[in-house]
Amino acid sequence: MQARMPNPAFVVPGAMDALYGLSKTISDAGLDPKLSELINLRASQINRCGVCSEGHCTIARRHGETDERLEAVLYWRHAPYFTDAERAVLALTECVTRLSDRDDPVPDAVWHEAARHYDEQTLGAIIMEIAVINVWNRLNVTTHQLMGEWKP
């Protein structure tokens, strides 16, 4: 397999700076890096983005995440390793990533569970993190970016 083209964020002037700027804003809002990486991994799994799945596992490990938890993200509902707050974020991540899968893309129950665990600023940062990783996934998957080439 070969990439169709370089990642568009590298090709379009200013795009990389804008995406990194948004990521920095989210980080500066205080979003826990380990939670951020769980979001990034779960959305990337759903979107079948190997580049991001691999890269965000590496980053998560740097933040102290365990292989056991990373391996369980795919089946988080059946794994005992996640807190109720993390489960709420993983459920929200799945809903926001799969907007077209149901008539009510983000059900009130999912929203209220996430809002029960996080204040408005943190919840806003979570939603933005989900949106940003979905952008990266779409850029990488569309252009067939290859695993192993991005070294975070």
Secondary structure, 3 states (H helix, E strand, C coil): CCCCCCCHHHHCCCHHHHHHHHHHHHHHCCCCHHHHHHHHHHHHHHCCCHHHHHHHHHHHHHCCCCHHHHHHHHHHHHCCCCCHHHHHHHHHHHHHHCHHHCCCCCCHHHHHHHHHHCCHHHHHHHHHHHHHHHHHHHHHHHCCCCCCCCCC
